Amino acid sequence: MSDVFNEVDEELRRDKASELFTRYRPLMIAVTLAIVLGVSGFKGWQWYSLQKQARAAESFNAVIELLKKGDLEAADKALGDFVKSAPKGYVALALMEQAAVKVQQGKAAEAAQLYTQASTQFNDPLYQDLAALKAVMAVADELTLGDLDAKLAPLAGPGRPFRFTARELLAAKAFEEGDLSRARDEYNYLSFALDAPTGARTRAGQALALLGPAPEVKPATQDEAGNTSQTGATATNTEDKNEETGQ
């Protein structure tokens, strides 16, 4: 009898399986087609991306050849056209190259704008800071110390990759404008920073030697009565005020 029951159970399982397959066959076919189409689409997208990258590389290399030949006008135009259709990674590089061309052409403001635009295209913080620094350097001669300080403050912060270059630019601008105290502070920072590049530390030491020591501030002295006496211009001003008041 057990064999009969087993045969009946087996028949019922087959019927149930057949029923489920019939019911869900359209869904299974749809899922299978979706998987096949998805894989095919992904492979197609990969192929398209590789082809696009290859074309971008060829176009970019052609521009580099123009730069090597010194044809700045043609390179500038080619880079401008290239940026409009290039993949994102190439856009940032192209903007950097175009900005460098503008610098060579003496168009500092346009170069700064392109460097700033490039900084927004990079994903790597290192290259973001590099592009931002170059944007400031392109117009540094036209900026005051206050303007330069505001633009370089984020780049000169602790841990930023180009903080020493930023501090050196600030020191040079301070020296140029006659703010020798600020210049000494920046050069002292660079000369004592153990992790600063050797070149920056050397230049800082040379600048400090040129600046000479900071002027000494003479302390106020007291007379026998315990009154503080003043020297120089301060003392003269005090005497003038006394004379005016009749003291």
Beta strands, then each sheet from edge to edge (+ up, - down):
strand 1: 221-222
strand 2: 228-229
sheet 1: 1+ 2-
end
